[in-house]
Amino acid sequence: MRKILKIALPAVLLVLCLAGCGRYVSHYRATGFVHSNTSGSAYMTFSSFDGTMVFTLKSGEGGRIQCRGALGSGSTVVYYDADGTKKALFAVQGDGSEEADLGSLPGGKVYIIVETDGTCLDGDFRFAVEKPG
């Protein structure tokens, strides 16, 4: 029994460490890619990007998040998850830009997910938490 525990316990711990604790996972191919993520703001700019980028922000009860995105070409959808359900926030197509305002958030972690449909060029996406009040 002890021999099984000596083998099984480290294996389980290894799997948990490798799997991580995040609800969403970033995976992408990009060039000229710069990004940042703090609890109060996040951004990404790129020359080319294909894939998914996930940001985690922290909002207070009743907080707001200002969101904007622009592309030179391509197609992307920005989603958010503040309560366990992934919802579309806005889409950017071709040479365009969009803005959105997430308001009356429940407080806690808010996931912002940027997903492309193929390769996008010349992108700039920015997200900023506004304090309630």
Summary of the structure (lengths in Angstrom):
residues: 133
radius of gyration: 17.9
end to end distance: 58.3
largest distance: 63.3
contacts: 382
relative contact order: 0.26
helix: 14%
strand: 59%
